[in-house]
Amino acid sequence: MKWIITLIAALCLTVPALAGEDTKTQHEQMLYPVVLVESSGGTGSGTVIFSDKRDGKMETYVLTNHHVIAGAVKVAKAWDPVKGEEVLKETRSQVKGNWFIYNDMSRAVGSRAKTADIVAYDARWDLALLKIKDGETGEPFVAKVASRETVLHLFETSYAVGAGLGEPPFPTMGMLSNLDRQWEERRFILSSAPIIFGNSGGALFHEGPAGYELIGVPSAVSAVWGGPVAHMAWSIPIDTV
């Protein structure tokens, strides 16, 4: 009997340690790579997908939705003295990425902001890529992007992370519910992990062979009578990205 009690006590001591390690991994691979994106049109979310040195200079890229930064892109007629006529010209304002600072792994105690350039976007596919202006300091937490060959399944656990309603990024959990929704020749995947305004441009993850992997960019929720159905969350799949 004594050895049984000793075994139970040992198990009780080891379970929290295992759970704590997985929680740390979830923070580092899903929460910390997601930032609040601020532009003239409001706030949304973005995900760090690359941060490393190239040609001796640090480069950091953040993936987001086009509609998150659309207010920072202006196209207007302007006089071209060379052509001697009015032409359409595009201007792009800088936006900001906001990283949150945490104590005890989970407690947001402040934030730091970095300006970013909009280096690429596609309005039809609702995607945009931001390049952080800071060329000296990189970001230690970068999302692991799932490969194009990744096979997803219904009932698979999914995690949505984003700055909903302008709050510090937070996670919700659900399952993959539809993998082949077509809208205007574009494919979306459905997750029951709830999202809300501000989650756009954030991250949808699953647990893959490389850890928690980015499988989509949350972009829209279904609506009934003008109200959002938060658990019907549509994401642009990573193979489209």
DRENDO-1510 file (C-alpha; in Angstrom, 1 decimal, always signed):
<recs>
REC; n; res; u; v; w
REC; 1; MET; +0.0; +0.0; +0.0 .
REC; 2; LYS; +2.8; +2.4; +0.9 .
REC; 3; TRP; +4.4; +2.1; -2.6 .
REC; 4; ILE; +1.0; +2.9; -4.2 .
REC; 5; ILE; +0.7; +6.1; -2.2 .
REC; 6; THR; +4.3; +7.1; -3.1 .
REC; 7; LEU; +3.5; +6.5; -6.8 .
REC; 8; ILE; +0.4; +8.6; -6.7 .
REC; 9; ALA; +2.2; +11.4; -5.0 .
REC; 10; ALA; +5.0; +11.3; -7.6 .
REC; 11; LEU; +2.4; +11.5; -10.4 .
REC; 12; CYS; +0.8; +14.5; -8.8 .
REC; 13; LEU; +4.1; +16.3; -8.6 .
REC; 14; THR; +5.1; +15.5; -12.2 .
REC; 15; VAL; +1.8; +16.4; -14.0 .
REC; 16; PRO; +2.0; +20.2; -13.3 .
REC; 17; ALA; +5.6; +20.3; -14.6 .
REC; 18; LEU; +4.5; +18.7; -17.9 .
REC; 19; ALA; +1.5; +21.0; -18.2 .
REC; 20; GLY; +3.7; +24.0; -17.5 .
REC; 21; GLU; +6.2; +23.1; -20.2 .
REC; 22; ASP; +3.4; +22.7; -22.8 .
REC; 23; THR; +1.9; +26.1; -21.7 .
REC; 24; LYS; +5.3; +27.7; -22.2 .
REC; 25; THR; +5.5; +26.2; -25.7 .
REC; 26; GLN; +2.0; +27.5; -26.5 .
REC; 27; HIS; +3.0; +31.0; -25.4 .
REC; 28; GLU; +6.2; +31.0; -27.4 .
REC; 29; GLN; +4.8; +29.4; -30.6 .
REC; 30; MET; +1.3; +30.9; -30.7 .
REC; 31; LEU; +0.9; +34.0; -28.5 .
REC; 32; TYR; +4.1; +35.9; -28.6 .
REC; 33; PRO; +4.5; +35.9; -32.5 .
REC; 34; VAL; +1.1; +37.7; -32.8 .
REC; 35; VAL; +1.0; +41.5; -32.7 .
REC; 36; LEU; -1.6; +44.2; -32.7 .
REC; 37; VAL; -1.4; +46.2; -35.9 .
REC; 38; GLU; -2.3; +49.8; -35.9 .
REC; 39; SER; -3.1; +51.9; -39.0 .
REC; 40; SER; -5.1; +54.9; -39.9 .
REC; 41; GLY; -8.1; +52.7; -40.4 .
REC; 42; GLY; -8.1; +51.3; -36.9 .
REC; 43; THR; -6.5; +48.2; -35.3 .
REC; 44; GLY; -6.2; +44.5; -36.3 .
REC; 45; SER; -3.7; +41.7; -35.9 .
REC; 46; GLY; -0.6; +40.4; -37.5 .
REC; 47; THR; +1.8; +37.5; -37.2 .
REC; 48; VAL; +5.6; +37.5; -37.3 .
REC; 49; ILE; +6.6; +35.0; -40.0 .
REC; 50; PHE; +10.3; +35.9; -40.4 .
REC; 51; SER; +12.9; +37.7; -38.4 .
REC; 52; ASP; +16.6; +37.1; -39.2 .
REC; 53; LYS; +19.6; +38.8; -40.7 .
REC; 54; ARG; +19.9; +39.1; -44.4 .
REC; 55; ASP; +23.0; +40.8; -46.0 .
REC; 56; GLY; +24.1; +41.8; -42.5 .
REC; 57; LYS; +20.9; +43.6; -41.6 .
REC; 58; MET; +18.0; +42.4; -39.5 .
REC; 59; GLU; +14.7; +41.9; -41.4 .
REC; 60; THR; +11.4; +41.2; -39.8 .
REC; 61; TYR; +8.1; +40.6; -41.7 .
REC; 62; VAL; +4.6; +40.5; -40.3 .
REC; 63; LEU; +1.7; +38.9; -42.2 .
REC; 64; THR; -1.8; +40.5; -41.9 .
REC; 65; ASN; -5.0; +41.1; -43.9 .
REC; 66; HIS; -5.3; +43.8; -46.5 .
REC; 67; HIS; -8.4; +45.2; -44.9 .
REC; 68; VAL; -6.4; +45.8; -41.7 .
REC; 69; ILE; -4.1; +48.3; -43.4 .
REC; 70; ALA; -6.3; +49.4; -46.3 .
REC; 71; GLY; -6.7; +52.9; -44.8 .
REC; 72; ALA; -3.0; +53.4; -45.1 .
REC; 73; VAL; -3.0; +52.9; -48.9 .
REC; 74; LYS; -4.3; +55.8; -51.0 .
REC; 75; VAL; -4.7; +55.9; -54.7 .
REC; 76; ALA; -5.5; +59.3; -56.2 .
REC; 77; LYS; -5.0; +61.3; -59.4 .
REC; 78; ALA; -1.9; +63.5; -59.5 .
REC; 79; TRP; -0.3; +65.6; -62.2 .
REC; 80; ASP; +2.7; +63.9; -64.0 .
REC; 81; PRO; +4.9; +66.6; -65.4 .
REC; 82; VAL; +6.8; +64.1; -67.6 .
REC; 83; LYS; +3.6; +62.7; -69.2 .
REC; 84; GLY; +1.9; +66.1; -69.1 .
REC; 85; GLU; -1.3; +64.5; -67.8 .
REC; 86; GLU; -3.0; +63.3; -64.7 .
REC; 87; VAL; -2.2; +59.7; -63.6 .
REC; 88; LEU; -3.2; +57.5; -60.8 .
REC; 89; LYS; -0.5; +57.4; -58.0 .
REC; 90; GLU; -0.3; +55.3; -54.9 .
REC; 91; THR; +0.9; +56.4; -51.5 .
REC; 92; ARG; +1.5; +54.1; -48.6 .
REC; 93; SER; +1.6; +55.4; -45.0 .
REC; 94; GLN; +3.6; +53.6; -42.4 .
REC; 95; VAL; +1.7; +51.5; -39.8 .
REC; 96; LYS; +2.7; +50.1; -36.4 .
REC; 97; GLY; +3.2; +46.7; -34.9 .
REC; 98; ASN; +2.7; +46.5; -31.2 .
REC; 99; TRP; +4.3; +43.7; -29.2 .
REC; 100; PHE; +3.1; +43.2; -25.6 .
REC; 101; ILE; +5.4; +42.7; -22.7 .
REC; 102; TYR; +4.6; +39.9; -20.2 .
REC; 103; ASN; +5.4; +39.0; -16.7 .
REC; 104; ASP; +4.9; +35.5; -15.3 .
REC; 105; MET; +4.6; +34.4; -19.0 .
REC; 106; SER; +0.9; +35.5; -19.3 .
REC; 107; ARG; +0.4; +38.9; -17.6 .
REC; 108; ALA; +0.6; +41.8; -20.0 .
REC; 109; VAL; +2.3; +44.7; -18.3 .
REC; 110; GLY; +2.9; +47.0; -21.2 .
REC; 111; SER; +3.7; +47.1; -24.9 .
REC; 112; ARG; +6.4; +48.3; -27.4 .
REC; 113; ALA; +5.7; +49.6; -30.9 .
REC; 114; LYS; +7.7; +49.5; -34.1 .
REC; 115; THR; +6.9; +51.3; -37.3 .
REC; 116; ALA; +6.5; +49.2; -40.5 .
REC; 117; ASP; +6.3; +49.7; -44.2 .
REC; 118; ILE; +3.6; +48.0; -46.3 .
REC; 119; VAL; +5.8; +46.1; -48.8 .
REC; 120; ALA; +3.2; +44.0; -50.5 .
REC; 121; TYR; -0.6; +43.6; -50.6 .
REC; 122; ASP; -3.4; +42.0; -52.6 .
REC; 123; ALA; -6.9; +43.4; -52.0 .
REC; 124; ARG; -8.6; +40.5; -53.7 .
REC; 125; TRP; -7.0; +37.9; -51.6 .
REC; 126; ASP; -7.1; +40.2; -48.5 .
REC; 127; LEU; -3.5; +39.7; -47.6 .
REC; 128; ALA; -0.7; +42.2; -46.8 .
REC; 129; LEU; +3.0; +41.9; -45.8 .
REC; 130; LEU; +4.6; +44.4; -43.5 .
REC; 131; LYS; +8.4; +45.0; -43.1 .
REC; 132; ILE; +9.4; +46.3; -39.7 .
REC; 133; LYS; +11.6; +49.4; -40.0 .
REC; 134; ASP; +14.0; +48.3; -37.1 .
REC; 135; GLY; +17.0; +46.9; -38.9 .
REC; 136; GLU; +19.0; +46.2; -35.8 .
REC; 137; THR; +16.8; +44.3; -33.3 .
REC; 138; GLY; +15.0; +41.2; -34.4 .
REC; 139; GLU; +12.1; +39.3; -32.8 .
REC; 140; PRO; +12.8; +36.1; -30.8 .
REC; 141; PHE; +9.4; +34.6; -31.4 .
REC; 142; VAL; +8.4; +33.7; -35.0 .
REC; 143; ALA; +5.4; +31.6; -36.0 .
REC; 144; LYS; +6.2; +28.2; -37.5 .
REC; 145; VAL; +4.5; +28.2; -40.9 .
REC; 146; ALA; +2.9; +24.9; -42.0 .
REC; 147; SER; +4.2; +23.5; -45.3 .
REC; 148; ARG; +2.1; +23.5; -48.4 .
REC; 149; GLU; +1.9; +19.8; -48.1 .
REC; 150; THR; +0.2; +19.9; -44.7 .
REC; 151; VAL; -3.0; +17.8; -44.7 .
REC; 152; LEU; -5.7; +19.1; -42.4 .
REC; 153; HIS; -8.8; +17.2; -41.1 .
REC; 154; LEU; -12.2; +18.1; -39.7 .
REC; 155; PHE; -12.4; +17.7; -35.9 .
REC; 156; GLU; -8.7; +18.7; -35.6 .
REC; 157; THR; -8.1; +21.1; -32.7 .
REC; 158; SER; -7.4; +24.7; -33.8 .
REC; 159; TYR; -6.3; +27.8; -32.0 .
REC; 160; ALA; -7.1; +31.4; -33.1 .
REC; 161; VAL; -4.8; +34.1; -31.7 .
REC; 162; GLY; -5.4; +37.8; -32.3 .
REC; 163; ALA; -6.0; +41.2; -30.8 .
REC; 164; GLY; -9.8; +41.1; -30.7 .
REC; 165; LEU; -11.4; +44.5; -30.1 .
REC; 166; GLY; -7.9; +46.0; -29.7 .
REC; 167; GLU; -7.0; +43.9; -26.6 .
REC; 168; PRO; -3.6; +42.3; -26.2 .
REC; 169; PRO; -3.5; +39.1; -28.3 .
REC; 170; PHE; -5.4; +36.3; -26.7 .
REC; 171; PRO; -6.1; +32.6; -27.7 .
REC; 172; THR; -9.4; +30.8; -28.3 .
REC; 173; MET; -9.8; +27.1; -29.1 .
REC; 174; GLY; -12.1; +25.2; -31.4 .
REC; 175; MET; -11.9; +22.6; -34.2 .
REC; 176; LEU; -11.6; +22.7; -37.9 .
REC; 177; SER; -15.1; +22.5; -39.3 .
REC; 178; ASN; -14.9; +23.2; -43.1 .
REC; 179; LEU; -11.9; +23.0; -45.4 .
REC; 180; ASP; -13.4; +23.9; -48.8 .
REC; 181; ARG; -15.6; +27.0; -48.6 .
REC; 182; GLN; -15.4; +28.9; -51.9 .
REC; 183; TRP; -16.2; +32.6; -52.1 .
REC; 184; GLU; -15.5; +34.4; -55.4 .
REC; 185; GLU; -13.1; +31.7; -56.4 .
REC; 186; ARG; -11.2; +32.0; -53.1 .
REC; 187; ARG; -10.9; +29.1; -50.7 .
REC; 188; PHE; -11.5; +29.6; -46.9 .
REC; 189; ILE; -11.3; +27.2; -44.0 .
REC; 190; LEU; -13.7; +27.3; -41.1 .
REC; 191; SER; -12.7; +27.0; -37.4 .
REC; 192; SER; -15.0; +27.0; -34.4 .
REC; 193; ALA; -12.4; +28.9; -32.4 .
REC; 194; PRO; -14.2; +32.2; -31.9 .
REC; 195; ILE; -12.9; +35.4; -33.3 .
REC; 196; ILE; -14.2; +39.0; -33.3 .
REC; 197; PHE; -13.4; +42.4; -34.8 .
REC; 198; GLY; -9.7; +43.0; -34.4 .
REC; 199; ASN; -8.8; +39.3; -34.8 .
REC; 200; SER; -8.4; +39.9; -38.6 .
REC; 201; GLY; -4.9; +39.4; -39.8 .
REC; 202; GLY; -4.0; +37.3; -36.8 .
REC; 203; ALA; -3.2; +33.6; -36.7 .
REC; 204; LEU; -4.9; +30.2; -36.9 .
REC; 205; PHE; -2.7; +27.4; -35.6 .
REC; 206; HIS; -2.8; +23.6; -35.2 .
REC; 207; GLU; -0.4; +21.2; -33.6 .
REC; 208; GLY; +1.7; +19.7; -36.3 .
REC; 209; PRO; +5.0; +17.8; -36.6 .
REC; 210; ALA; +7.1; +21.0; -36.1 .
REC; 211; GLY; +5.0; +22.1; -33.1 .
REC; 212; TYR; +2.2; +24.6; -33.2 .
REC; 213; GLU; +2.0; +25.7; -36.9 .
REC; 214; LEU; +0.4; +28.6; -38.7 .
REC; 215; ILE; -2.3; +27.2; -41.0 .
REC; 216; GLY; -4.4; +30.2; -41.8 .
REC; 217; VAL; -5.1; +33.9; -41.4 .
REC; 218; PRO; -8.4; +34.7; -39.7 .
REC; 219; SER; -10.3; +37.1; -42.0 .
REC; 220; ALA; -14.0; +37.1; -41.5 .
REC; 221; VAL; -16.9; +35.8; -39.4 .
REC; 222; SER; -20.4; +34.8; -40.5 .
REC; 223; ALA; -23.2; +37.1; -39.5 .
REC; 224; VAL; -26.9; +36.8; -38.9 .
REC; 225; TRP; -29.2; +39.9; -38.9 .
REC; 226; GLY; -26.1; +42.1; -38.7 .
REC; 227; GLY; -24.6; +40.4; -35.7 .
REC; 228; PRO; -21.4; +38.3; -35.8 .
REC; 229; VAL; -21.5; +34.5; -35.3 .
REC; 230; ALA; -18.1; +34.4; -33.6 .
REC; 231; HIS; -17.6; +30.6; -33.7 .
REC; 232; MET; -18.0; +30.6; -37.5 .
REC; 233; ALA; -14.6; +32.0; -38.1 .
REC; 234; TRP; -13.2; +31.9; -41.7 .
REC; 235; SER; -9.5; +32.0; -42.4 .
REC; 236; ILE; -7.4; +32.2; -45.6 .
REC; 237; PRO; -5.5; +28.9; -45.7 .
REC; 238; ILE; -1.7; +29.0; -45.6 .
REC; 239; ASP; -1.3; +27.4; -49.0 .
REC; 240; THR; -3.1; +30.4; -50.5 .
REC; 241; VAL; -0.7; +32.7; -48.5 .
</recs>
